[in-house]
Amino acid sequence: MFPYDPALLAAVQTTPQTTADVAQILETIEATCIDGDGLKWFNWLYLQVTHAVESRVNAAGPTSSAGLANPANFGDPVWIAALDVQFARFYFAAVQSSLSGASTPGCWQALFAQRNRPAIARIQFALSGINAHINHDLPQAVLATCQATSITPQHGTTQYNDYTALNSTLDSLIAAAKTTLHVRLLGDALPPVSALDDTLAAWSVVAARESAWNNAELLFHLADAPPIASAFLDTLDGLTALAGKTLLVPVP
């Protein structure tokens, strides 16, 4: 779709091992994509999120100078960092499969198929990607991280508390993006009043992340029933793709 797609494909063929690796790949995508590529605006937002997570993971010391717990830190920063890496791999895998012509989750293909539509707003591309990444990829990333660290995904655990501790950070970044990216793909102004505002207002990252954790718990309990787990993921992809297509309806 874009002449630089082979460069994007090359960028995502390296499997990240650390949050720094994730940031480097995102930065490469950021530097490669032009403003008229809808993928750039999801990637732009995801890069901000990754830097915010990395900063908190690397926060110095578990306590403040007054000896009090530092709320910026995590109870299990190693697990959060591992989740960040596992999570990003799903995005990079989707880019790789789409650009190479392989089977790609429908929720991601909904965005990739519209990358060059100038009538669509930058924030629509950003939230369509967030929708695919959280609703479809995040449950699988949580499960994979828990399996790799021999932890059961459960509410009330240190890992769940760290996971939800990110909600306010993500919420503020997305709220800012709704203002910054509230223009058409090429930067043209949107109508002063449109149905897009209602669509954006209805989308909640906190609700989506809670649903993702619940689905990770469900997938954990379906470990002994692979056909049911696979059918569940297919259904989840279909529903997420439908939501993504709704988010990408061009603004008149």
N, C-alpha and C positions, 0 to 999 in steps of 0.2 A: 504493500500500500504506500510505503514511503521508501525513497531510494536508500536510506540509511538503515533499513530493517536488518540487513546482514550484520551490521555493527551491533545492533541491539541483541541479536541472537547470540553473537559471540560473547557479549557482556554477561548474559545469564547462563552461560554454559559452565561457569565456575561455581561450584557448590560452596556457599559461605560456611565458615566454621565459627565465626565470632561476630559480635554486633558491629565491630569495625569493618569486617568483610561486607556485611549487609549494607552499611552506609556507603562503602566504596562503590559497590555495584549500582546502588540507587543514584549516586552522584554521576556515574558514567552515563546512565540512562538520561538523567537530567541534562547533562551537557550535550547529549546526542540529539534529543528530540527538539523539534522546532515548536514555536508557540501554536501553530496550526495543527498540532497532533494532540488529540484528547488524552492519550496515555500520559503525556507530560504532566497533566494537572493532577491526576491521581498520584503519580510518582512524586510530584512536588510535595504533596501533602504527606505522603508516606515517609519521605525523607525527613520532614520536620518531626514526625512522630518518632522515628528511629533515633534521631539525635536527642529527643527528650528522654526516651527510655534509656539510652546509653548514658546520658548525663546522670540520671538517677541511680543507675546500676553502679556507676563509678564514684558516687558521692562518698566523700572521705569520712570514715569513722561511723560507728553505730550510734554514737551519742554526741550531743552538743557540748559546747565548752562549759555549760552549766551542769553537765552530767545528766541531762534529760534525753530521752529517746528522740532521735531526729526523724520527724514524720516524712522527710524526703527519702529516707532509706527503706529498703525492703527487708522483710524477715528472712527471705531466702533469695538473695540477689543472683546467685548462680542459676537457680531454676528460672527466674524471670529472663535472664540473659539467654538461656538455652531455648526458652519459648520464643523469644524474639527471633532467634536464628531459624528455628523450625518453621515458624510462621512465614518468614520471608521466603523460604524455599518454595512454598506453595505458589506465591506470586511469580517468582522467577520461572518455575516449572510451567505455569500457565502461559507466560510470554514465550517461552521456548517452544511449547507444543503448538501454539497458534502460529508462530512465525515459520515453523518447520512443516506446517500442514498436517500435524498429528491431531488426534482426538483431544479436544480441549473442553473443560467444563463449560456448559452453556452460559452460566452466570458471568464468566470471563469473556466468552466470545461475544456476548451482547455488547460489551464495551469495545473490544477489538474491531468489531465489524463497523463501528460508527466513528472511528478515530478521526476521520477527516470531514465531519459534518459541521460546517461553520455556523449553522443555526442553533446548535446546541451550546449551552453555557459551560464554561470551564468548571463551575461548581457541580454541574450535573455529571461530568466525567469523573470528578474527584469522588463524589458520593456513590456513583455506580461502582467504582473500584472498591471503595470502603465496604459497600454492601456485599460484594462478592467475597472480599477477603475475610470479613468478619463472619458473615452468616454461613458461608460454605467452608472456608479454609480453617478458620480459628478452632472449631470443635476438633478437627483432625490434628491440628498442631498441638492443642492442649493434651489430647490423648497420647500423641507420639512422645511429647516431652515427659509426661507422667510415666509412660512405659519405659523410656530410656533411663529414668531416675528412680524406678521402682516405687512410685507414689500413686496412690489411688486418687483420682479426681473427686473431691468431695467439698461441699460447702463447709465453711467454718475452719478449714485448714489454713496453715500459714501461706500456702501457695494461692489459695483462693483469695485470701485477704490481700496479698500482694497484687494479684490480678485485678481486683476491684479498686485497689488504691490508685491505679492508673486512670480510672474513669474520669476524674476531674481534669487531669492533664489533657486527655484526648478530647473531652468535651470542649475545653477552651480553645484548642487548636482548630477544631472543626467549626466552632462558632466564628472564629476569626476568618477562616477560609470562606465561610458563607458570604462574608462581606468583600474580602479581597478578590475572590473569583467570580463575583456576581456580574460577569460580562460574558458576551458570546465568545466562542472559541478564539476568534481572531482579535478580541479586545473591544469589539463594538458594544455600545451600550444596549442593555435590555430595556423593554418597555417598563415604565414606572410601576405598573400594576400588572401582574400576570399570575396564572395558576401555579407557576413554579414556586412562588413564595409559600403557598400552602403545602406543596409537596415537600419542600425543604424543612418546613416547621414540623412536619409530622414524623420526620426521621430522627430516631434517637440512638446514639452510639451506646449509651448505657444499657438500654433495653436489648439492643442487638448483642452486646457482649455477655449479658446475663443469659440470654437464650443460647448463645454459643457454648457457655460453660455447662448449661443443662444438657445440651446435646452431646458434649464430650462425656459426661457421666453416663448418658444413655448408650453411647457407642462402647464405653468401657464394659458395660454389662451385656453387650451384644457380642463380646469377643469370641464366645463359643458358638455363635450363629452367624458366620460370615455372609451367607446369602441374605439374611435379614438386614444385616448392617449395610451391605452393598445396596439393597433396595432402598433403605432409608436415605443413604447418601444421594442416590439418584433422585429421590423425591425432593430432598433438600436443595439439590442443584436446580431442579425445575422451578421450585418456588422462588429461589434466590434470583434466577434468571428473569422470572416474571417481574420481580421487584426492580431489577436492574433496567429492564426495558421501559418500565414506567418512569424511572428516574431520568431516562434519556429521551423522553418525548420532546421534540424540538419546540422551542418557544416561538409562537407566531410573531 
